[in-house]
Amino acid sequence: MKLNKHINLLAYLALLLTGTVLTSCEDEPDKFELTDGTPTINYVRVGSFDSRDSLITEASMKQTICLVGHNLTSIKEMYFNDQKAILNTSYITDHTLLVDVPGGIPQTVSDKIFMVNQAGDTTSYSFHVIVPAPTVTRMSYQYAPAGSEVILSGDYFINDPNVPLTVTIGENNVPVTDIKSITKTTLTFTIPEGVEEGPVTVTSIYGKTTSKFHYLESRGIVFDFDGLTGLTNHGWHARTITTDATAVTGNFVVFGEGATMTAEGGWDDGAFSFEYWPGDYTDPVTYTDGVSARLNDVASFANFPNMSIQFDMFIPTTNPWQAGAMQIICAGTDKITNSGGGTDQYGNTVAGANNTFFNNDVLPRAVYMPWQSTGSYDTGDQWQTVTIPLSAFAYGMAGGKATGAALTAADFASLTIFITGGGVTGKECQPIIKIDNIRFVPYTE
């Protein structure tokens, strides 16, 4: 009896399993099948579950939305304006359809969703795709003279044939009339005559954006090497400050001058270090305007997390940069002054002149190696503007993350630029690196 019961139970289970498999194979109730007819959209809502009751008439590129209606399984293809969407049949039912708005820029703006069925018939639904206004992040050289070409970098530089893209420069909004080329992320144009200092404004069919940086920037300059602030070398080494036929804005400071940089970026502060350490050899230590002032008394660092250091750089093709990291180091008077240390005029305890404050992986600094990706870097015998956000001051001497506390506004009293180390082996070289117009300014991103 027990044996028969076991046999009957096994047979029943086998039959049940067979039936389940057959039913699954034959029915597949959730399998998507393209249906006949045309779709109808009642409304569109956002795609997230938490916001399913939020009805919308527009959405940004790449945003997920949900179409609600009838016979949505009849949709074979879908377009937003003239941009084709990718349909995932796993997210299509008779009444709902989840889809990402395409990320491409439409060539023809109709403000409609077009749905094509398997018969080739098209149904449309009014819906606006939000394309961002232009963003402007940098200008290739912010002191380029009138008549020279510059490249503006950013995004969404859309030149609609019906609403052409426009560019103006300076507080007096001088229009750019000689635009050489336009891509989605770059604009090449000629600097017009009569431009004064000010931001760059780009206007497209989708909106207007004004840069945070200025053409002919005068804000936050701490070293122009022409006497604007009076500040220059003020440390253990006197970097060459000179001018030549390549100069656009007068004097500049030179690193290298033909000295050899080892592949490992060996220590050579005699040829590759610019030092500005505040303070005088007095008791108490004093800070003299135009000579030894603290940099945070020359420029404002109240909003330093949203600022950058900028400078203009010229590296000739004959002497490319192929090794060593540009260590850009700011530190407070508690770490460095150009004095014997002790107490300063404000009663603060200050450090004296030394090179140990930065020779470690504790103090955060920027580590700049534009040669790293290609093995060699020059600026094509042109001046270029370099922008490094102060939020990038987060690395140690060897190139890894610094272990010390993040910088504060008080740490921007001094500046040391030393090309050495960085933790990346390059190629022995004899670089010539010219730098001008060192400044601390608002940052775009």
Residue pairs with C-beta under 8 A, 6 or more apart in sequence:
32 73
32 89
32 90
32 92
33 73
34 73
34 74
34 76
34 118
35 71
35 73
35 74
35 94
36 74
36 117
36 118
36 119
37 71
37 74
37 117
38 71
38 74
38 115
38 117
38 121
38 123
39 69
39 70
39 71
39 72
39 74
39 75
39 115
39 117
39 123
40 69
40 70
40 71
40 123
41 67
41 68
41 69
41 72
41 113
41 115
41 125
42 68
42 69
42 70
43 55
43 68
43 69
44 55
44 56
44 57
44 59
44 65
44 66
44 67
44 68
44 125
44 127
45 51
45 52
45 53
45 54
45 55
45 56
45 65
45 66
45 68
46 52
46 54
46 56
46 59
46 63
46 64
46 65
46 66
47 63
47 64
47 65
47 66
47 98
48 64
52 66
56 65
57 126
57 127
57 128
58 127
58 128
58 129
58 130
59 65
59 101
59 127
59 128
59 129
59 130
60 101
60 129
60 130
60 132
61 101
61 102
61 103
61 104
61 129
61 130
61 131
61 132
62 100
62 101
62 102
62 103
63 100
63 101
64 98
64 99
64 100
64 101
65 98
65 99
65 100
65 101
66 96
66 97
66 98
67 96
67 97
67 99
67 113
67 125
68 95
68 96
69 95
70 94
70 95
71 94
72 92
72 93
72 94
72 95
72 96
72 97
73 92
73 93
73 94
74 117
74 118
75 87
75 92
75 97
75 115
75 116
75 117
76 116
76 117
76 118
77 84
77 87
77 115
77 116
78 84
78 85
78 87
78 99
78 113
78 114
78 115
78 116
79 85
79 113
79 114
79 116
80 101
80 102
80 106
80 113
80 114
80 127
80 129
81 106
81 108
81 109
81 110
81 111
81 112
81 129
82 106
82 107
82 108
82 110
83 102
83 104
83 105
83 106
83 129
84 102
85 99
85 100
85 101
85 102
86 99
86 100
86 102
87 97
87 99
88 98
88 99
91 97
91 98
91 99
92 98
101 129
102 129
105 131
105 156
105 158
105 184
106 129
106 131
109 160
109 205
111 126
111 127
111 128
111 129
112 124
112 125
112 126
112 127
113 124
113 125
113 126
113 127
114 122
114 123
114 124
115 122
115 123
115 124
115 125
116 122
117 123
131 156
131 158
131 206
132 155
132 156
132 206
132 207
133 156
133 204
133 206
133 207
133 208
133 209
134 154
134 155
134 156
134 157
134 158
134 165
134 202
134 203
134 204
134 206
134 207
134 208
134 209
135 154
135 155
135 156
135 209
135 444
136 152
136 153
136 154
136 200
136 202
136 209
136 210
136 211
136 444
137 153
137 154
137 155
137 211
137 444
137 445
138 152
138 153
138 154
138 213
138 385
138 387
138 444
139 150
139 151
139 152
139 153
139 200
139 211
139 213
139 215
139 385
140 150
140 151
140 152
140 153
140 384
140 385
141 148
141 150
141 312
141 382
141 383
141 384
141 385
142 213
142 214
142 215
142 216
142 217
142 310
142 312
142 385
143 216
143 217
143 248
143 249
143 312
143 383
143 385
143 437
144 150
144 191
144 248
144 383
145 191
145 248
146 191
146 192
146 193
146 194
146 195
147 190
147 191
147 193
148 190
148 191
149 180
149 188
149 189
149 190
149 191
150 188
150 189
150 190
150 191
151 186
151 187
151 188
152 167
152 186
152 187
152 188
152 189
152 200
152 202
153 185
153 186
154 185
154 186
154 187
154 202
154 209
155 184
155 185
156 184
156 204
156 206
157 165
157 182
157 183
157 184
157 185
157 186
157 187
157 202
157 204
158 165
158 184
158 204
158 205
158 206
159 165
159 182
159 204
160 204
160 205
162 205
163 204
163 205
165 179
165 182
165 187
165 202
165 203
165 204
165 205
166 175
166 176
166 202
166 203
167 175
167 176
167 179
167 187
167 189
167 200
167 201
167 202
167 203
168 174
168 175
168 176
168 200
168 201
168 203
169 176
169 191
169 192
169 195
169 198
169 199
169 200
169 201
169 215
170 195
170 196
170 197
170 198
170 199
170 215
170 216
171 196
171 197
171 198
171 199
172 194
172 195
172 196
172 198
173 198
173 201
174 192
174 194
174 195
174 196
175 192
176 189
176 190
176 191
176 192
177 192
178 189
178 190
178 192
179 187
179 188
179 189
180 188
180 189
180 190
181 187
181 188
182 188
187 202
191 215
195 215
195 216
196 216
197 214
197 215
197 216
197 217
197 218
198 214
198 215
198 216
199 210
199 211
199 212
199 213
199 214
199 215
200 210
200 211
200 213
200 215
201 208
201 209
201 210
201 211
202 208
202 209
203 209
211 444
212 441
212 442
212 443
212 444
213 310
213 387
213 441
213 442
213 444
214 441
217 310
217 437
217 439
217 441
219 439
219 441
219 442
220 299
220 300
220 307
220 439
220 440
220 441
221 228
221 229
221 299
221 437
221 438
221 439
222 229
222 231
222 276
222 295
222 298
222 299
222 415
222 438
222 439
222 440
223 229
223 231
223 232
223 253
223 276
223 415
223 437
223 438
224 249
224 250
224 251
224 436
224 437
224 438
225 232
225 241
225 250
225 251
225 252
225 253
225 436
226 249
226 250
226 251
229 290
229 298
230 289
230 290
230 291
231 276
231 290
231 291
231 293
231 298
232 241
232 276
233 239
233 241
233 274
233 275
233 276
234 275
234 276
234 277
234 278
234 291
234 292
234 338
235 273
235 275
235 276
235 277
235 338
235 353
235 416
236 269
236 275
236 353
236 355
237 269
237 270
237 273
237 274
237 275
239 253
239 254
239 255
239 273
239 274
240 253
240 254
240 257
241 251
241 252
241 253
241 254
242 251
242 252
242 254
243 250
243 251
243 252
246 314
246 316
246 381
246 383
246 434
247 436
248 383
249 312
249 436
249 437
250 436
251 436
252 312
252 314
252 434
252 435
252 436
253 274
253 434
253 435
253 436
254 432
254 433
254 434
254 435
255 271
255 272
255 274
255 417
255 419
255 431
255 432
255 433
255 434
255 435
256 271
256 272
256 319
256 419
256 430
256 431
256 432
256 433
257 271
257 432
258 319
258 430
258 432
259 268
259 270
259 271
259 272
259 430
260 428
260 429
260 430
261 268
261 272
261 321
261 322
261 323
261 324
261 419
261 428
261 429
261 430
261 431
262 323
262 324
262 428
263 323
263 425
263 426
263 427
263 428
264 323
264 421
264 425
265 323
265 324
265 325
265 419
265 420
265 421
265 422
265 424
265 426
266 324
266 420
267 420
267 421
268 420
269 355
269 418
269 420
272 324
272 418
272 419
272 420
273 416
273 417
273 418
273 419
273 420
274 415
274 416
274 417
274 418
274 435
275 338
275 416
275 418
276 295
276 414
276 415
276 416
277 336
277 337
277 338
277 353
277 414
277 416
278 287
278 292
278 293
278 294
278 295
278 333
278 337
278 338
278 413
278 414
279 285
279 286
279 287
279 292
279 333
279 337
279 338
279 339
279 344
279 350
280 286
280 287
280 288
280 291
280 292
280 338
280 339
281 338
281 339
281 340
282 339
283 340
283 342
283 343
284 342
284 343
284 344
284 345
284 347
285 333
285 337
285 339
285 340
285 341
285 342
285 343
285 344
285 345
285 350
286 292
286 344
286 345
287 293
287 294
287 297
287 344
287 345
292 338
294 333
294 413
294 414
295 330
295 412
295 413
295 414
295 415
295 440
296 409
296 410
296 412
296 413
299 412
299 439
299 440
301 307
301 409
301 412
301 440
302 409
303 442
304 390
304 407
304 409
304 412
304 440
305 390
305 391
306 442
306 443
307 389
307 390
307 440
307 441
307 442
307 443
308 387
308 388
308 389
308 390
308 440
308 441
308 442
308 443
309 328
309 366
309 387
309 388
309 390
309 438
309 439
309 440
310 385
310 386
310 387
310 388
310 437
310 438
310 439
310 440
310 441
311 385
311 386
311 435
311 436
311 437
311 438
311 439
312 383
312 384
312 385
312 386
312 435
312 436
312 437
313 379
313 383
313 384
313 385
313 386
313 433
313 434
313 435
313 436
314 379
314 381
314 382
314 383
314 384
314 433
314 434
314 436
315 321
315 377
315 378
315 379
315 431
315 432
315 433
315 434
316 378
316 381
316 432
317 378
317 380
317 381
318 432
319 378
319 429
319 430
319 431
319 432
320 371
320 376
320 377
320 378
320 429
320 431
321 370
321 371
321 376
321 377
321 378
321 429
321 431
321 433
322 371
322 375
322 376
322 377
322 426
322 427
322 428
322 429
322 431
323 371
323 425
323 426
323 427
323 428
323 429
324 369
324 419
324 420
324 421
324 422
324 426
324 431
325 367
325 368
325 369
325 399
325 419
325 420
325 421
325 422
325 423
325 424
326 366
326 367
326 368
326 369
326 417
326 418
326 419
326 433
327 358
327 365
327 366
327 367
327 397
327 416
327 417
327 418
327 419
327 420
327 421
327 422
328 365
328 366
328 367
328 368
328 388
328 393
328 415
328 416
328 417
329 358
329 363
329 365
329 414
329 415
329 416
329 417
329 418
330 365
330 393
330 407
330 411
330 412
330 413
330 414
330 415
330 416
331 357
331 358
331 363
331 411
331 413
331 414
331 416
332 408
332 410
332 411
332 412
332 413
332 414
333 344
333 348
333 350
333 351
333 413
333 414
334 348
334 349
334 350
334 351
334 410
335 351
335 357
335 363
335 411
335 414
336 351
336 353
336 354
336 357
336 414
336 416
337 344
337 350
337 351
337 352
337 353
337 414
338 353
339 350
339 352
339 353
340 352
340 353
341 350
341 351
341 352
342 349
342 350
342 352
343 349
343 350
344 350
351 357
357 363
358 365
358 397
358 416
358 418
359 397
360 396
360 397
361 396
361 397
361 398
361 400
361 402
361 403
362 396
362 402
362 403
362 404
363 396
363 402
363 404
364 393
364 394
364 395
364 396
364 402
364 404
364 406
364 407
365 393
365 395
365 396
365 402
366 388
366 392
366 393
366 395
367 395
367 399
367 422
368 386
368 388
369 422
369 424
370 377
371 377
371 426
372 424
372 426
375 426
375 427
376 427
376 429
383 436
387 443
387 444
389 443
389 445
390 407
390 440
390 443
393 407
394 401
394 402
394 406
395 401
395 402
396 402
396 403
397 421
398 421
398 422
398 423
399 421
399 422
399 423
399 424
400 423
412 440
415 438
417 435
419 431
419 433
